[in-house]
């Protein structure tokens, strides 16, 4: 599965996409029930093997008493299975960054400005301190302006841009 997932990341990068989330509107106010026979564990990742190529269900979060949710709705897996899935998905994202020189990261700004500010992936398994930050307010950037950040990882300097949203 990881090989297929890496190939899919390659195709997305060639198409100019950093990441694709697929959402669907629920037909009722009840949580969407995913077909439990469709989603299966494949090498630790939870995927829909009925699609060609198999589709990873994305990050899954624990809503405590409400259950586990993937981007498309409610899923039924154990906490251990979900933790392993999210860990492997985070590793696949990092591998995709190495291969394609791009990725989706989240900026956490420190109260002390640049000192202590980091970028990380969704699950926090990848976290790097930034070494430069520049804020500007061009006309198109919205009320929060634009933030450029630079960090060093994998023997390369990386540049990220945040405009309005917290993802880099």
HELIX and SHEET records of a PDB file:
HELIX    1   1 UNK A    2  UNK A   14  1                                  13    
HELIX    2   2 UNK A   64  UNK A   66  5                                   3    
HELIX    3   3 UNK A   79  UNK A  100  1                                  22    
HELIX    4   4 UNK A  139  UNK A  141  5                                   3    
SHEET    1   A 3 UNK A  39  UNK A  42  0                                        
SHEET    2   A 3 UNK A  45  UNK A  48 -1                                        
SHEET    3   A 3 UNK A  55  UNK A  56 -1                                        
SHEET    1   B 3 UNK A  61  UNK A  62  0                                        
SHEET    2   B 3 UNK A  68  UNK A  70 -1                                        
SHEET    3   B 3 UNK A  73  UNK A  75 -1                                        
SHEET    1   C 5 UNK A 106  UNK A 110  0                                        
SHEET    2   C 5 UNK A 113  UNK A 120 -1                                        
SHEET    3   C 5 UNK A 127  UNK A 136 -1                                        
SHEET    4   C 5 UNK A 146  UNK A 153 -1                                        
SHEET    5   C 5 UNK A 156  UNK A 163 -1                                        
END                                                                             
